[in-house]
């Protein structure tokens, strides 16, 4: 494993310029003050109800994602490069999904194996030949980024269905402004508060109709969903209605919302439930979360769904491994943000290498998420490694493997004081009919356990505020 890159301190102990003020501030603030502020933050989060659920656990609704009060800092130059790469990436994803459901030129050119499309459980035949407004499918993307050295950011994962976490990005900033105004006064930090305005402008730009202000709603599975807080939070921030499936109905291929003043037409639905549950007439017949007839309205071009149905065909880990080729094929450009090197276990040579090097690799299920279904070789015991060897050998198509990256670290407040912990970053990219919008920053996730590389909240990870310097 390569030596870990510390984003605050160089190997000789000197503090990097962007962190100098923060480092001095940390050295002057007593530890008991920092600990008290951390408890204040936890109290605020609990009071306003920022919780998440881990399915299958008791008392899951009471769990808080740990919040670290030490911000992560990125320079303006770093952000400019990152945002260019993010925009390029999402543009290529939209081209790919459009092609997969229309001419399939990339398959005809032999750049992507056909089975990665046709056997993909997220592939929706209902979308074949279906026109979507402005040929945009991924309107809201969360691209997971990791860093291993001062100059290189890697894309770890593409989230093109219903990426979550933006509420934490916004709430983290509000908490930091409230608890540490003196630290903010020492920096010029780019704002993230305009995300709600950007999101609303993006959604309105996607309306299938012109001539009137579109009616936008957020469709939630309901209060028992693990991300319900975020659904409610965003509806409040955007000033739009938060609806469940039972609040909507379809008549003559048009979607309406039930209101006390009578039916109100809906133009854009920001849906936070999976394809399977959207419409019991088109997908799962046992779904009580969706809207009967919604797909007929969608296919008639009378409503926009964000993100589009079938976007999952682009965000599994097998397709991820082809993203450099996808970018070159559609854009004629080299990727600005590289992939993490990836072995596809579906390929015999790759499988042989992976099985021989399991203790050194991170092995992931192609359709896995949330840190589940993966092996971190260097931290696994012999029994875990052998169990994974059997799984990979039995169904190699279901797995990819990557080197165990030495993810960068940032200063983090833990019980023993301030110490480095591994981090990643999820920026949010909004693609509208008018332009692409990216707020400067994103959700930094941090592995709170010493030495851990797993940052997912479901696996004990926390979050921290991300500061992009506006100078």
FENKA-V11800 format. One record per residue. N is the residue number from 1. RES is the residue in three letters. PHI is phi in whole degrees, 0 to 359 (999 if undefined). NEAR is the number of other ideal C-beta (glycine too) atoms within 10 Angstrom. Layout:
# FENKA-V11800
((N RES PHI NEAR) (N RES PHI NEAR))
This chain:
# FENKA-V11800
((1 UNK 999 10) (2 UNK 289 10) (3 UNK 297 9) (4 UNK 289 16) (5 UNK 273 17) (6 UNK 268 17) (7 UNK 289 20) (8 UNK 266 21) (9 UNK 241 15) (10 UNK 283 11) (11 UNK 298 9) (12 UNK 271 5) (13 UNK 94 7) (14 UNK 287 9) (15 UNK 272 15) (16 UNK 294 15) (17 UNK 309 10) (18 UNK 297 19) (19 UNK 259 20) (20 UNK 301 12) (21 UNK 295 14) (22 UNK 297 20) (23 UNK 300 15) (24 UNK 295 12) (25 UNK 298 16) (26 UNK 298 18) (27 UNK 289 8) (28 UNK 263 8) (29 UNK 266 15) (30 UNK 300 8) (31 UNK 299 12) (32 UNK 291 8) (33 UNK 291 10) (34 UNK 298 17) (35 UNK 297 14) (36 UNK 295 12) (37 UNK 296 18) (38 UNK 296 18) (39 UNK 293 10) (40 UNK 299 14) (41 UNK 299 22) (42 UNK 297 16) (43 UNK 298 10) (44 UNK 296 16) (45 UNK 301 19) (46 UNK 291 12) (47 UNK 295 8) (48 UNK 269 13) (49 UNK 87 12) (50 UNK 277 20) (51 UNK 231 16) (52 UNK 217 21) (53 UNK 248 18) (54 UNK 251 15) (55 UNK 302 10) (56 UNK 94 6) (57 UNK 258 11) (58 UNK 285 7) (59 UNK 59 8) (60 UNK 296 14) (61 UNK 292 16) (62 UNK 266 11) (63 UNK 279 15) (64 UNK 258 15) (65 UNK 282 19) (66 UNK 304 19) (67 UNK 247 22) (68 UNK 264 25) (69 UNK 275 21) (70 UNK 269 25) (71 UNK 288 23) (72 UNK 264 25) (73 UNK 239 23) (74 UNK 239 22) (75 UNK 281 15) (76 UNK 299 15) (77 UNK 296 10) (78 UNK 298 18) (79 UNK 291 21) (80 UNK 302 12) (81 UNK 294 15) (82 UNK 299 23) (83 UNK 295 18) (84 UNK 298 13) (85 UNK 293 20) (86 UNK 294 24) (87 UNK 296 17) (88 UNK 298 18) (89 UNK 297 23) (90 UNK 291 23) (91 UNK 300 19) (92 UNK 294 23) (93 UNK 300 26) (94 UNK 295 24) (95 UNK 299 20) (96 UNK 297 26) (97 UNK 296 25) (98 UNK 301 18) (99 UNK 293 19) (100 UNK 301 26) (101 UNK 262 24) (102 UNK 224 14) (103 UNK 279 11) (104 UNK 57 15) (105 UNK 296 13) (106 UNK 292 19) (107 UNK 285 16) (108 UNK 297 10) (109 UNK 278 10) (110 UNK 73 8) (111 UNK 277 15) (112 UNK 229 20) (113 UNK 298 16) (114 UNK 302 11) (115 UNK 293 11) (116 UNK 292 21) (117 UNK 263 20) (118 UNK 290 13) (119 UNK 261 10) (120 UNK 287 19) (121 UNK 297 11) (122 UNK 268 20) (123 UNK 289 18) (124 UNK 245 22) (125 UNK 303 8) (126 UNK 299 17) (127 UNK 268 24) (128 UNK 301 12) (129 UNK 73 9) (130 UNK 280 16) (131 UNK 278 13) (132 UNK 242 25) (133 UNK 306 20) (134 UNK 64 16) (135 UNK 56 13) (136 UNK 252 22) (137 UNK 247 27) (138 UNK 261 26) (139 UNK 271 29) (140 UNK 229 22) (141 UNK 241 27) (142 UNK 238 21) (143 UNK 256 26) (144 UNK 277 20) (145 UNK 240 20) (146 UNK 233 21) (147 UNK 226 23) (148 UNK 234 18) (149 UNK 203 12) (150 UNK 299 11) (151 UNK 245 9) (152 UNK 239 12) (153 UNK 249 21) (154 UNK 249 18) (155 UNK 276 21) (156 UNK 264 20) (157 UNK 197 21) (158 UNK 253 25) (159 UNK 248 21) (160 UNK 244 28) (161 UNK 260 25) (162 UNK 228 19) (163 UNK 298 21) (164 UNK 245 19) (165 UNK 113 21) (166 UNK 293 24) (167 UNK 296 19) (168 UNK 291 27) (169 UNK 303 21) (170 UNK 286 21) (171 UNK 291 21) (172 UNK 302 26) (173 UNK 294 21) (174 UNK 298 14) (175 UNK 295 22) (176 UNK 296 22) (177 UNK 297 14) (178 UNK 284 12) (179 UNK 270 17) (180 UNK 228 20) (181 UNK 298 9) (182 UNK 292 9) (183 UNK 289 20) (184 UNK 300 15) (185 UNK 294 8) (186 UNK 271 12) (187 UNK 234 16) (188 UNK 253 11) (189 UNK 257 22) (190 UNK 294 16) (191 UNK 282 12) (192 UNK 244 23) (193 UNK 297 12) (194 UNK 278 12) (195 UNK 301 23) (196 UNK 299 18) (197 UNK 296 13) (198 UNK 296 17) (199 UNK 295 25) (200 UNK 296 19) (201 UNK 297 15) (202 UNK 296 25) (203 UNK 297 25) (204 UNK 295 19) (205 UNK 293 21) (206 UNK 266 24) (207 UNK 302 19) (208 UNK 285 18) (209 UNK 237 15) (210 UNK 240 6) (211 UNK 100 6) (212 UNK 209 9) (213 UNK 291 8) (214 UNK 292 19) (215 UNK 267 20) (216 UNK 252 24) (217 UNK 228 23) (218 UNK 250 23) (219 UNK 261 25) (220 UNK 247 24) (221 UNK 291 21) (222 UNK 127 13) (223 UNK 292 11) (224 UNK 270 9) (225 UNK 286 17) (226 UNK 298 19) (227 UNK 252 18) (228 UNK 300 20) (229 UNK 305 20) (230 UNK 295 22) (231 UNK 300 25) (232 UNK 295 16) (233 UNK 300 22) (234 UNK 292 23) (235 UNK 300 18) (236 UNK 294 12) (237 UNK 295 17) (238 UNK 278 19) (239 UNK 72 9) (240 UNK 240 19) (241 UNK 281 17) (242 UNK 265 19) (243 UNK 235 20) (244 UNK 253 17) (245 UNK 305 23) (246 UNK 291 12) (247 UNK 277 17) (248 UNK 243 24) (249 UNK 210 17) (250 UNK 244 22) (251 UNK 222 11) (252 UNK 53 10) (253 UNK 62 16) (254 UNK 234 17) (255 UNK 268 26) (256 UNK 233 19) (257 UNK 254 17) (258 UNK 283 13) (259 UNK 226 10) (260 UNK 292 4) (261 UNK 259 6) (262 UNK 107 8) (263 UNK 299 14) (264 UNK 232 13) (265 UNK 295 15) (266 UNK 247 27) (267 UNK 257 21) (268 UNK 226 27) (269 UNK 244 25) (270 UNK 274 27) (271 UNK 266 26) (272 UNK 244 19) (273 UNK 226 19) (274 UNK 290 17) (275 UNK 311 25) (276 UNK 306 17) (277 UNK 255 18) (278 UNK 292 24) (279 UNK 211 25) (280 UNK 294 19) (281 UNK 278 15) (282 UNK 249 21) (283 UNK 238 19) (284 UNK 290 15) (285 UNK 290 8) (286 UNK 270 8) (287 UNK 287 20) (288 UNK 251 12) (289 UNK 264 20) (290 UNK 266 27) (291 UNK 233 28) (292 UNK 303 15) (293 UNK 89 20) (294 UNK 299 28) (295 UNK 294 25) (296 UNK 294 18) (297 UNK 292 24) (298 UNK 295 26) (299 UNK 291 18) (300 UNK 279 13) (301 UNK 79 14) (302 UNK 261 18) (303 UNK 208 28) (304 UNK 256 27) (305 UNK 254 24) (306 UNK 238 27) (307 UNK 288 25) (308 UNK 298 27) (309 UNK 297 25) (310 UNK 91 23) (311 UNK 292 27) (312 UNK 299 22) (313 UNK 296 23) (314 UNK 253 27) (315 UNK 242 24) (316 UNK 274 22) (317 UNK 282 23) (318 UNK 285 21) (319 UNK 296 24) (320 UNK 311 21) (321 UNK 295 22) (322 UNK 262 19) (323 UNK 301 21) (324 UNK 302 16) (325 UNK 292 15) (326 UNK 296 22) (327 UNK 297 24) (328 UNK 295 14) (329 UNK 293 18) (330 UNK 269 19) (331 UNK 252 14) (332 UNK 65 7) (333 UNK 232 11) (334 UNK 280 10) (335 UNK 298 18) (336 UNK 285 17) (337 UNK 252 20) (338 UNK 286 14) (339 UNK 283 18) (340 UNK 290 17) (341 UNK 308 11) (342 UNK 224 18) (343 UNK 261 21) (344 UNK 266 21) (345 UNK 294 25) (346 UNK 290 19) (347 UNK 263 15) (348 UNK 306 9) (349 UNK 296 9) (350 UNK 295 18) (351 UNK 299 19) (352 UNK 300 12) (353 UNK 297 14) (354 UNK 297 26) (355 UNK 296 17) (356 UNK 280 10) (357 UNK 233 14) (358 UNK 308 18) (359 UNK 295 13) (360 UNK 258 13) (361 UNK 248 23) (362 UNK 258 20) (363 UNK 248 26) (364 UNK 232 24) (365 UNK 289 18) (366 UNK 303 22) (367 UNK 253 15) (368 UNK 282 16) (369 UNK 202 17) (370 UNK 69 14) (371 UNK 82 17) (372 UNK 271 11) (373 UNK 64 16) (374 UNK 226 21) (375 UNK 242 22) (376 UNK 257 16) (377 UNK 311 19) (378 UNK 297 12) (379 UNK 252 14) (380 UNK 269 18) (381 UNK 273 8) (382 UNK 298 8) (383 UNK 294 8) (384 UNK 296 14) (385 UNK 296 15) (386 UNK 292 12) (387 UNK 295 13) (388 UNK 290 22) (389 UNK 301 15) (390 UNK 293 9) (391 UNK 295 16) (392 UNK 294 21) (393 UNK 296 13) (394 UNK 286 8) (395 UNK 225 13) (396 UNK 300 18) (397 UNK 298 15) (398 UNK 272 18) (399 UNK 225 27) (400 UNK 232 27) (401 UNK 223 28) (402 UNK 220 20) (403 UNK 296 17) (404 UNK 281 17) (405 UNK 290 20) (406 UNK 275 17) (407 UNK 304 20) (408 UNK 298 23) (409 UNK 241 20) (410 UNK 229 22) (411 UNK 297 24) (412 UNK 220 23) (413 UNK 277 21) (414 UNK 238 17) (415 UNK 302 7) (416 UNK 275 8) (417 UNK 127 12) (418 UNK 269 18) (419 UNK 215 13) (420 UNK 287 17) (421 UNK 222 25) (422 UNK 288 25) (423 UNK 223 26) (424 UNK 228 24) (425 UNK 216 22) (426 UNK 243 25) (427 UNK 283 25) (428 UNK 245 25) (429 UNK 245 24) (430 UNK 251 23) (431 UNK 247 26) (432 UNK 253 19) (433 UNK 288 15) (434 UNK 264 12) (435 UNK 192 12) (436 UNK 261 16) (437 UNK 238 19) (438 UNK 223 22) (439 UNK 287 25) (440 UNK 287 21) (441 UNK 137 26) (442 UNK 144 28) (443 UNK 264 24) (444 UNK 275 26) (445 UNK 254 24) (446 UNK 229 23) (447 UNK 279 22) (448 UNK 289 21) (449 UNK 276 15) (450 UNK 301 12) (451 UNK 83 9) (452 UNK 287 17) (453 UNK 252 20) (454 UNK 264 19) (455 UNK 261 26) (456 UNK 299 15) (457 UNK 299 21) (458 UNK 292 19) (459 UNK 247 15) (460 UNK 96 15) (461 UNK 284 23) (462 UNK 238 21) (463 UNK 227 24) (464 UNK 212 25) (465 UNK 288 26) (466 UNK 248 27) (467 UNK 257 25) (468 UNK 259 23) (469 UNK 289 18) (470 UNK 262 12) (471 UNK 220 9))
